[in-house]
Amino acid sequence: MKKINVGIIGCGNISGIYLDNLTGLFHNTNVYACADANPESSKRCAESRGVKNLTVQELLECEYIDIVLNLTVPSAHFDICKKALKNNKNIYVEKPLSLDFKEGRGLSRLAKAKGLLIGCAPDTFLGAGIQTCLKLINENKIGKVIGATAFMMCRGHESWHPSPEFYYKKGGGPMFDMGPYYLTALVALMGAVKEVQGMAAKSFEKRLITSEPKKGTEIEVEVPTHVNGLLKFESGAIATVITSFDTIGSRLPHIEIYGETGTIYVPDPNGFGGPVKLIAQNGAEEPVLVNAYEMNSRGIGVADMAQCLIENRTDIRASGDLACHVLEIMCGIQKSSDTGKAYKMKTRNLF
């Protein structure tokens, strides 16, 4: 089978699972090289995986690389993606696409103008869990979808992440960090969003790191850490979304989809599988068999992009247009919170 060469920029915490899957799980990709702003990080990654160690600029200009996988911190996503596209590289980036909707839309337009592919995480919606839920909706198991709820409630990442500071800077916070999983799942299941409203708050000015190696260090919080959003879909359905880094505990479900004749319990959108349950009109709860393994398949979006390149197709599923729509939803919720007015979506018919 033909393999597509991938170059990874960003050798941090998330890079390990991508490297595992792109070299072992998927058979149409080959990790050719890695790079990082920290030369030591890049060197360690390259030596541990047996790939080339390049500088960021060398990787962007390398003629043997077909896809640049951008795993940098969110604040660097736009700059690296733009440079990759200008160097005629297809680009796949960790979420979010950018920190600014106009920048994200610009990346999507630049890729199309140059005839290149742009994709963006999350790709978890391609997993068995959410795809099973989509099948139930398409088979009319709950009738017309009328609404949904989605909740991501936790106490933040400073208790486990080795370097959690960026989660509380621009581009971080629960909406921009975890919101893409929930919003992408909702859009995959319910279609495009046409209007959003939001309220957001920063509950604590400082956070204390309790994980090693920075235990005891205080973090200045720059972004909202408790965000509520209302989404109105093109279909007329309405969803409530809450993302929070400020809750000690919660028993709320991840996502529920409500139809005229039933309800679907959707598994955690930060994973690829998980339990799916169908609640029928009579109130009976029925577990639904998910016919696939639930392993962490991060990178399936990159593999899908690679297959598109092999087959000369452009219909990548974790697409830049989808990511741009999700980015606009997140930015729209914040803008609505700032202005006190509903935000009308601009990308509603673009994917």
C-alpha positions, 0 to 999 in steps of 0.5 A: 500500500502506498504511504503518505509522508507526514511531518510532525511539528510539536513534540509535546504531550499529545504527540505520542498517541499520534506517533503510535497510530500513524506508525502502527495502527494506520497503514497509509501513513509514514512519519518522516520527520519531527520538529519542535521549537525546543530542539531538545524535545525534537531530538528526543522524539526523533531518537525514540521513534527513529525518524528525522530530526529537523528544524521547524523551517526545514520540515516546512520546506522538506520536499519529501513531506506531503502532510504537516501535522501541527501539534503546537500550542493553540496560539501557534496553530494559525502561524504554522498552518499558514506557513505550511500552506504557503510551502504547498503542504497539506495541513492537519492541525490539532484543535482549535483551527485558530484562535480567531474566526477570521484567521481560521476562515482565511486558512480554509480559503488559502487551502482551497486557492492552492488546491491543498487539503486542510483538516483539523481535530477532533476526529473522535466523531469518526469513531464507532460511538458517535457514528452509531448515534448518527446511524440511529438518527438516520434510521429515524429511531427517535423521529425528528430531532428537537434538541440536545444537551452537552456538558463538559464539567471538570476542575481543570487540568492543573491537577494532572497536566505537566505544564497546564499554563496554556489552558488558561491563556488565550486559546485555552479555557474549557470552550476552546480546549474541550468544546471542539469535541462536543460541538463537532459531535453535535454538528455531526449529529444535528447539522449546521448551526445558524445562531448562538447565544452565550454567557461566560465567566472567569470564576478564579483569577489564579489557579494552583498547579498540583501536578509535577513537575510544577507543583505549587506554581500559581497560574494567572487566568486570562480566559473564561473558565465557565461557559454556557452556550445556546445553539439554534440549528438550521433544522430548528433544533436547539441545544444547550452546551456548558463547558467548565473548569470550575466544577468539583464534580458532576453527574450530568451526561456528556451529550443527549439528543432528544427526538419526537419519539425517543432519546439517544445517550451519546458517549463521551465525544473525547473518545472513539467508543463508549456506551450508546443507549436508546430511550424509546417513547415508552420510556424503556432504555435499550443499550445499543451494540457498538460494533467496533473496538474503543481504542484511542484512534487519534490520527484517523483524520490524518489517515483519512486525509492521506487516503484522499491524497492517494485516491486524488479526492478532496472529501476529507471528513475532519475538514477545515470547513467543519473546523471553521464552523465549530471555531465560529460557534465558539467565537460566537458564544464569546462574542454573544457573552461580551455584547449581550446579543445573539450571534448570527453564523456566517459559515452555516452553509459552507460544509 
